[in-house]
Amino acid sequence: MTDTIAKLLRTAFVAGIALVGMIMAAILLASTAVALAIVYVVAKLRGKPFVANTYWKRSQTRWGFGGNAQEGATAAAAPARSTSGYANRMKRSDIVDVEVRELS
């Protein structure tokens, strides 16, 4: 009898966690939709088209994560443009110092 009650409580607990997770996912989706709607309206008010791919590439290159090998080859030939400090730190290839500590 107690085993059945324990299983029932465990099942109810897992179902409750799953329900809370689904509610959180729905809130995330709704807030993302609101944010995209705001960006779309602002783009329309400025008279510019909102293209998600362009926005994504611009935000990625701003932080130093965007671009592919072909863009990197053309960027080397082009004059250097000013980027943020974080992007400069990410692009430096001369970082070789690595410290390893063993925990015992």
C-alpha positions, 0 to 999 in steps of 0.5 A: 500500500505504501509503495503504491502511494509513493509511486503515485506521489512520485508520478504527481511530482514529475507531472507537476514539474513537467507542467511547470516546464511547459508553462515556462516554455510557453512564457518564453515563446510569448515573450519572444513573439512580443520582442519580435513584434516590437522589432518589426514595428520599430523597423516599419516606423523607421521605414526599413524592412525587417529581415531576421537573417540580416539582424542575426548576422549583424548581432553575431558579427558585433560580438565577434562570432559571425562570418565564415572562412570566405568572409575572413579571407576577404576581411584580411584584404580589406582595411581593418574596421573598428570592432568592440573590445570583446570582438578583438579579444575573441579574434586574437590567435596569440593566446597560448597560456593555459594553466591546468591544476589537478584536484586531489 
